[in-house]
Amino acid sequence: MQTFRAFLAAEGGGTGLEFVIIAAGVGLALSATLYVVGDVVTGKYEAVAAALKRQNN
């Protein structure tokens, strides 16, 4: 919340641009992390589903 207040209080255009660049970097890192973790979680669910199918047959 403090960062957002600092953004609103900033008077220089460069400072606003820096916040945008930081936010874009954080968003990119979050997206990449979720993409990788999503593949791992999908693999785990598929393994459990396959094991359950084998057990029921």
NUZANU-353836 format. One record per atom (N, C-alpha, C): residue in three letters; x negated, y negated, z negated. Coordinates in steps of 0.2 Angstrom, whole numbers, plus 5000, padded with zeros to 4 digits. Atoms other than C-alpha are relative to their C-alpha. Last residue first. Layout:
+--------+------+------+------+
! kolvex !   px !   py !   pz !
+--------+------+------+------+
!    Ala !    X !    Y !    Z !
...
+--------+------+------+------+
This chain:
+--------+------+------+------+
! kolvex !   px !   py !   pz !
+--------+------+------+------+
!    Asn ! 5000 ! 4995 ! 4994 !
!    Asn ! 5052 ! 5259 ! 5069 !
!    Asn ! 4998 ! 5007 ! 4997 !
!    Asn ! 4993 ! 4998 ! 4999 !
!    Asn ! 5055 ! 5248 ! 5054 !
!    Asn ! 5001 ! 5005 ! 5005 !
!    Gln ! 4998 ! 4997 ! 5006 !
!    Gln ! 5037 ! 5247 ! 5048 !
!    Gln ! 5007 ! 5003 ! 5001 !
!    Arg ! 5002 ! 4993 ! 5001 !
!    Arg ! 5031 ! 5244 ! 5065 !
!    Arg ! 5002 ! 5004 ! 4995 !
!    Lys ! 4997 ! 4996 ! 4995 !
!    Lys ! 5043 ! 5229 ! 5067 !
!    Lys ! 4997 ! 5007 ! 5000 !
!    Leu ! 4993 ! 4999 ! 5002 !
!    Leu ! 5038 ! 5222 ! 5050 !
!    Leu ! 5003 ! 5005 ! 5005 !
!    Ala ! 5000 ! 4995 ! 5005 !
!    Ala ! 5019 ! 5223 ! 5055 !
!    Ala ! 5007 ! 5002 ! 4997 !
!    Ala ! 5002 ! 4994 ! 4997 !
!    Ala ! 5022 ! 5214 ! 5071 !
!    Ala ! 5000 ! 5006 ! 4995 !
!    Ala ! 4994 ! 4998 ! 4996 !
!    Ala ! 5032 ! 5200 ! 5062 !
!    Ala ! 4998 ! 5007 ! 5003 !
!    Val ! 4995 ! 4998 ! 5005 !
!    Val ! 5018 ! 5198 ! 5049 !
!    Val ! 5006 ! 5003 ! 5004 !
!    Ala ! 5003 ! 4994 ! 5003 !
!    Ala ! 5005 ! 5197 ! 5063 !
!    Ala ! 5005 ! 5003 ! 4995 !
!    Glu ! 5000 ! 4994 ! 4994 !
!    Glu ! 5015 ! 5185 ! 5073 !
!    Glu ! 4998 ! 5006 ! 4997 !
!    Tyr ! 4993 ! 4998 ! 4999 !
!    Tyr ! 5018 ! 5174 ! 5057 !
!    Tyr ! 5001 ! 5006 ! 5005 !
!    Lys ! 4998 ! 4996 ! 5006 !
!    Lys ! 4999 ! 5174 ! 5054 !
!    Lys ! 5007 ! 5002 ! 5000 !
!    Gly ! 5003 ! 4994 ! 4999 !
!    Gly ! 4995 ! 5169 ! 5072 !
!    Gly ! 5002 ! 5004 ! 4994 !
!    Thr ! 4997 ! 4996 ! 4995 !
!    Thr ! 5007 ! 5155 ! 5071 !
!    Thr ! 4998 ! 5007 ! 5000 !
!    Val ! 4994 ! 4998 ! 5003 !
!    Val ! 4999 ! 5149 ! 5055 !
!    Val ! 5004 ! 5004 ! 5005 !
!    Val ! 5001 ! 4995 ! 5005 !
!    Val ! 4982 ! 5149 ! 5063 !
!    Val ! 5006 ! 5002 ! 4997 !
!    Asp ! 5002 ! 4994 ! 4996 !
!    Asp ! 4988 ! 5140 ! 5079 !
!    Asp ! 4999 ! 5005 ! 4995 !
!    Gly ! 4994 ! 4997 ! 4997 !
!    Gly ! 4997 ! 5127 ! 5068 !
!    Gly ! 4998 ! 5006 ! 5004 !
!    Val ! 4997 ! 4996 ! 5005 !
!    Val ! 4981 ! 5124 ! 5058 !
!    Val ! 5007 ! 5003 ! 5003 !
!    Val ! 5004 ! 4994 ! 5001 !
!    Val ! 4972 ! 5119 ! 5074 !
!    Val ! 5003 ! 5004 ! 4994 !
!    Tyr ! 5000 ! 4995 ! 4995 !
!    Tyr ! 4985 ! 5108 ! 5080 !
!    Tyr ! 4996 ! 5006 ! 4999 !
!    Leu ! 4994 ! 4997 ! 5000 !
!    Leu ! 4988 ! 5100 ! 5063 !
!    Leu ! 5000 ! 5005 ! 5006 !
!    Thr ! 5000 ! 4995 ! 5006 !
!    Thr ! 4970 ! 5096 ! 5061 !
!    Thr ! 5006 ! 5004 ! 5001 !
!    Ala ! 5004 ! 4995 ! 4998 !
!    Ala ! 4969 ! 5088 ! 5079 !
!    Ala ! 5000 ! 5005 ! 4994 !
!    Ser ! 4998 ! 4996 ! 4995 !
!    Ser ! 4984 ! 5078 ! 5075 !
!    Ser ! 4996 ! 5006 ! 5002 !
!    Leu ! 4994 ! 4996 ! 5002 !
!    Leu ! 4978 ! 5072 ! 5059 !
!    Leu ! 5003 ! 5004 ! 5005 !
!    Ala ! 5003 ! 4995 ! 5004 !
!    Ala ! 4961 ! 5067 ! 5066 !
!    Ala ! 5006 ! 5004 ! 4997 !
!    Leu ! 5004 ! 4995 ! 4996 !
!    Leu ! 4969 ! 5057 ! 5080 !
!    Leu ! 4998 ! 5006 ! 4996 !
!    Gly ! 4995 ! 4997 ! 4996 !
!    Gly ! 4981 ! 5048 ! 5068 !
!    Gly ! 4997 ! 5006 ! 5004 !
!    Val ! 4997 ! 4996 ! 5004 !
!    Val ! 4967 ! 5043 ! 5057 !
!    Val ! 5005 ! 5005 ! 5003 !
!    Gly ! 5005 ! 4994 ! 5002 !
!    Gly ! 4957 ! 5037 ! 5071 !
!    Gly ! 5003 ! 5005 ! 4995 !
!    Ala ! 5000 ! 4995 ! 4994 !
!    Ala ! 4972 ! 5027 ! 5078 !
!    Ala ! 4995 ! 5006 ! 4998 !
!    Ala ! 4994 ! 4997 ! 4999 !
!    Ala ! 4975 ! 5019 ! 5061 !
!    Ala ! 5000 ! 5005 ! 5005 !
!    Ile ! 5000 ! 4995 ! 5005 !
!    Ile ! 4957 ! 5014 ! 5060 !
!    Ile ! 5006 ! 5005 ! 5000 !
!    Ile ! 5004 ! 4995 ! 4998 !
!    Ile ! 4958 ! 5006 ! 5077 !
!    Ile ! 4999 ! 5006 ! 4994 !
!    Val ! 4997 ! 4996 ! 4995 !
!    Val ! 4973 ! 4997 ! 5072 !
!    Val ! 4996 ! 5006 ! 5002 !
!    Phe ! 4995 ! 4996 ! 5003 !
!    Phe ! 4966 ! 4991 ! 5056 !
!    Phe ! 5003 ! 5004 ! 5005 !
!    Glu ! 5003 ! 4995 ! 5004 !
!    Glu ! 4951 ! 4984 ! 5065 !
!    Glu ! 5005 ! 5005 ! 4997 !
!    Leu ! 5002 ! 4995 ! 4995 !
!    Leu ! 4962 ! 4975 ! 5078 !
!    Leu ! 4996 ! 5006 ! 4996 !
!    Gly ! 4994 ! 4996 ! 4998 !
!    Gly ! 4971 ! 4967 ! 5063 !
!    Gly ! 4998 ! 5005 ! 5005 !
!    Thr ! 4998 ! 4996 ! 5006 !
!    Thr ! 4954 ! 4961 ! 5056 !
!    Thr ! 5006 ! 5004 ! 5002 !
!    Gly ! 5005 ! 4994 ! 5001 !
!    Gly ! 4948 ! 4955 ! 5073 !
!    Gly ! 5002 ! 5005 ! 4995 !
!    Gly ! 4997 ! 4995 ! 4995 !
!    Gly ! 4964 ! 4944 ! 5075 !
!    Gly ! 4995 ! 5006 ! 5000 !
!    Gly ! 5004 ! 4999 ! 4994 !
!    Gly ! 4959 ! 4935 ! 5059 !
!    Gly ! 5003 ! 5005 ! 5005 !
!    Glu ! 4999 ! 5005 ! 4995 !
!    Glu ! 4972 ! 4929 ! 5047 !
!    Glu ! 4996 ! 5001 ! 5006 !
!    Ala ! 5006 ! 5002 ! 4996 !
!    Ala ! 4973 ! 4944 ! 5036 !
!    Ala ! 5002 ! 4995 ! 5005 !
!    Ala ! 5003 ! 5006 ! 5002 !
!    Ala ! 4987 ! 4944 ! 5023 !
!    Ala ! 4994 ! 4997 ! 5004 !
!    Leu ! 4995 ! 5006 ! 4999 !
!    Leu ! 4998 ! 4956 ! 5032 !
!    Leu ! 4997 ! 4994 ! 4998 !
!    Phe ! 4998 ! 5001 ! 4993 !
!    Phe ! 4984 ! 4968 ! 5034 !
!    Phe ! 5004 ! 4994 ! 5001 !
!    Ala ! 5006 ! 5003 ! 4997 !
!    Ala ! 4978 ! 4966 ! 5016 !
!    Ala ! 5001 ! 4999 ! 5007 !
!    Arg ! 4999 ! 5007 ! 5002 !
!    Arg ! 4996 ! 4970 ! 5011 !
!    Arg ! 4994 ! 4996 ! 5002 !
!    Phe ! 4995 ! 5003 ! 4996 !
!    Phe ! 4995 ! 4986 ! 5021 !
!    Phe ! 5001 ! 4993 ! 4998 !
!    Thr ! 5002 ! 5001 ! 4993 !
!    Thr ! 4979 ! 4991 ! 5014 !
!    Thr ! 5005 ! 4996 ! 5004 !
!    Gln ! 5005 ! 5005 ! 5001 !
!    Gln ! 4985 ! 4989 ! 4996 !
!    Gln ! 4998 ! 4998 ! 5007 !
!    Met ! 4996 ! 5006 ! 5000 !
!    Met ! 5000 ! 5000 ! 5000 !
!    Met ! 4996 ! 4994 ! 5000 !
+--------+------+------+------+
